[in-house]
């Protein structure tokens, strides 16, 4: 990785620092994010069903399902609060 910032603009440097900071503080892994995105797509297409078999319409429930699937897959996700 090139650390010579003299040839780049300050906006590139700021973006680099923000990304670095986010990586350090990240609570969820990329795998978890991908799972949630996949489940969100399913919900928008109308294909996502809850455990009881009913169609999911709530985005909060969709995120919860995505995080649950990510946990089962072994992704880095914080523990449930309740």
Rosetta constraint file for C-alpha pairs under 8 A:
AtomPair CA 4 CA 8 HARMONIC 7.93 0.50
AtomPair CA 5 CA 9 HARMONIC 7.42 0.50
AtomPair CA 5 CA 13 HARMONIC 6.98 0.50
AtomPair CA 8 CA 12 HARMONIC 6.49 0.50
AtomPair CA 8 CA 13 HARMONIC 7.48 0.50
AtomPair CA 9 CA 13 HARMONIC 6.83 0.50
AtomPair CA 10 CA 14 HARMONIC 6.16 0.50
AtomPair CA 11 CA 15 HARMONIC 6.09 0.50
AtomPair CA 12 CA 16 HARMONIC 6.14 0.50
AtomPair CA 13 CA 17 HARMONIC 6.29 0.50
AtomPair CA 14 CA 18 HARMONIC 6.22 0.50
AtomPair CA 15 CA 19 HARMONIC 6.18 0.50
AtomPair CA 16 CA 20 HARMONIC 6.11 0.50
AtomPair CA 17 CA 21 HARMONIC 6.06 0.50
AtomPair CA 18 CA 22 HARMONIC 6.12 0.50
AtomPair CA 19 CA 23 HARMONIC 6.19 0.50
AtomPair CA 20 CA 24 HARMONIC 6.44 0.50
AtomPair CA 21 CA 25 HARMONIC 6.34 0.50
AtomPair CA 22 CA 26 HARMONIC 5.59 0.50
AtomPair CA 27 CA 76 HARMONIC 7.45 0.50
AtomPair CA 27 CA 77 HARMONIC 6.66 0.50
AtomPair CA 27 CA 78 HARMONIC 6.78 0.50
AtomPair CA 28 CA 32 HARMONIC 6.12 0.50
AtomPair CA 28 CA 33 HARMONIC 7.00 0.50
AtomPair CA 28 CA 75 HARMONIC 7.95 0.50
AtomPair CA 28 CA 76 HARMONIC 5.61 0.50
AtomPair CA 28 CA 77 HARMONIC 5.10 0.50
AtomPair CA 28 CA 78 HARMONIC 7.23 0.50
AtomPair CA 29 CA 33 HARMONIC 6.52 0.50
AtomPair CA 29 CA 75 HARMONIC 6.31 0.50
AtomPair CA 29 CA 76 HARMONIC 5.12 0.50
AtomPair CA 29 CA 77 HARMONIC 6.84 0.50
AtomPair CA 30 CA 34 HARMONIC 6.14 0.50
AtomPair CA 31 CA 35 HARMONIC 6.28 0.50
AtomPair CA 31 CA 70 HARMONIC 7.07 0.50
AtomPair CA 31 CA 75 HARMONIC 5.96 0.50
AtomPair CA 31 CA 76 HARMONIC 7.87 0.50
AtomPair CA 32 CA 36 HARMONIC 6.31 0.50
AtomPair CA 32 CA 66 HARMONIC 7.49 0.50
AtomPair CA 32 CA 67 HARMONIC 6.37 0.50
AtomPair CA 32 CA 70 HARMONIC 5.05 0.50
AtomPair CA 32 CA 71 HARMONIC 7.82 0.50
AtomPair CA 32 CA 75 HARMONIC 5.76 0.50
AtomPair CA 32 CA 76 HARMONIC 6.91 0.50
AtomPair CA 32 CA 77 HARMONIC 6.90 0.50
AtomPair CA 33 CA 37 HARMONIC 6.16 0.50
AtomPair CA 34 CA 38 HARMONIC 6.12 0.50
AtomPair CA 35 CA 39 HARMONIC 6.21 0.50
AtomPair CA 35 CA 66 HARMONIC 5.45 0.50
AtomPair CA 35 CA 67 HARMONIC 7.19 0.50
AtomPair CA 35 CA 69 HARMONIC 7.06 0.50
AtomPair CA 35 CA 70 HARMONIC 6.04 0.50
AtomPair CA 36 CA 40 HARMONIC 5.99 0.50
AtomPair CA 36 CA 62 HARMONIC 7.62 0.50
AtomPair CA 36 CA 63 HARMONIC 5.86 0.50
AtomPair CA 36 CA 65 HARMONIC 7.74 0.50
AtomPair CA 36 CA 66 HARMONIC 4.26 0.50
AtomPair CA 36 CA 67 HARMONIC 6.37 0.50
AtomPair CA 36 CA 70 HARMONIC 7.89 0.50
AtomPair CA 37 CA 41 HARMONIC 6.23 0.50
AtomPair CA 37 CA 66 HARMONIC 7.77 0.50
AtomPair CA 38 CA 42 HARMONIC 6.43 0.50
AtomPair CA 38 CA 66 HARMONIC 7.79 0.50
AtomPair CA 39 CA 43 HARMONIC 6.26 0.50
AtomPair CA 39 CA 48 HARMONIC 7.15 0.50
AtomPair CA 39 CA 62 HARMONIC 6.57 0.50
AtomPair CA 39 CA 63 HARMONIC 7.61 0.50
AtomPair CA 39 CA 65 HARMONIC 7.45 0.50
AtomPair CA 39 CA 66 HARMONIC 5.68 0.50
AtomPair CA 40 CA 44 HARMONIC 6.27 0.50
AtomPair CA 40 CA 59 HARMONIC 7.61 0.50
AtomPair CA 40 CA 62 HARMONIC 6.21 0.50
AtomPair CA 40 CA 63 HARMONIC 7.28 0.50
AtomPair CA 40 CA 66 HARMONIC 7.84 0.50
AtomPair CA 41 CA 45 HARMONIC 6.20 0.50
AtomPair CA 42 CA 46 HARMONIC 6.17 0.50
AtomPair CA 42 CA 47 HARMONIC 5.17 0.50
AtomPair CA 42 CA 48 HARMONIC 5.22 0.50
AtomPair CA 43 CA 47 HARMONIC 5.82 0.50
AtomPair CA 43 CA 48 HARMONIC 4.80 0.50
AtomPair CA 43 CA 56 HARMONIC 6.54 0.50
AtomPair CA 43 CA 57 HARMONIC 7.01 0.50
AtomPair CA 43 CA 62 HARMONIC 7.03 0.50
AtomPair CA 46 CA 55 HARMONIC 7.14 0.50
AtomPair CA 46 CA 56 HARMONIC 7.81 0.50
AtomPair CA 47 CA 55 HARMONIC 7.34 0.50
AtomPair CA 48 CA 55 HARMONIC 6.00 0.50
AtomPair CA 48 CA 56 HARMONIC 5.88 0.50
AtomPair CA 49 CA 53 HARMONIC 5.30 0.50
AtomPair CA 49 CA 54 HARMONIC 5.32 0.50
AtomPair CA 49 CA 55 HARMONIC 4.47 0.50
AtomPair CA 49 CA 56 HARMONIC 5.45 0.50
AtomPair CA 50 CA 54 HARMONIC 5.56 0.50
AtomPair CA 50 CA 55 HARMONIC 6.31 0.50
AtomPair CA 50 CA 56 HARMONIC 5.99 0.50
AtomPair CA 56 CA 61 HARMONIC 7.18 0.50
AtomPair CA 56 CA 62 HARMONIC 6.99 0.50
AtomPair CA 57 CA 61 HARMONIC 7.83 0.50
AtomPair CA 57 CA 62 HARMONIC 7.85 0.50
AtomPair CA 58 CA 62 HARMONIC 6.30 0.50
AtomPair CA 59 CA 63 HARMONIC 6.21 0.50
AtomPair CA 60 CA 64 HARMONIC 6.26 0.50
AtomPair CA 61 CA 65 HARMONIC 6.19 0.50
AtomPair CA 62 CA 66 HARMONIC 6.23 0.50
AtomPair CA 63 CA 67 HARMONIC 6.14 0.50
AtomPair CA 64 CA 68 HARMONIC 6.07 0.50
AtomPair CA 65 CA 69 HARMONIC 6.21 0.50
AtomPair CA 66 CA 70 HARMONIC 6.19 0.50
AtomPair CA 67 CA 71 HARMONIC 6.14 0.50
AtomPair CA 67 CA 77 HARMONIC 7.14 0.50
AtomPair CA 68 CA 72 HARMONIC 6.37 0.50
AtomPair CA 69 CA 73 HARMONIC 6.24 0.50
AtomPair CA 70 CA 74 HARMONIC 6.31 0.50
AtomPair CA 70 CA 75 HARMONIC 5.30 0.50
AtomPair CA 70 CA 76 HARMONIC 7.86 0.50
AtomPair CA 70 CA 77 HARMONIC 7.35 0.50
AtomPair CA 71 CA 75 HARMONIC 5.49 0.50
AtomPair CA 71 CA 76 HARMONIC 7.20 0.50
AtomPair CA 71 CA 77 HARMONIC 6.31 0.50
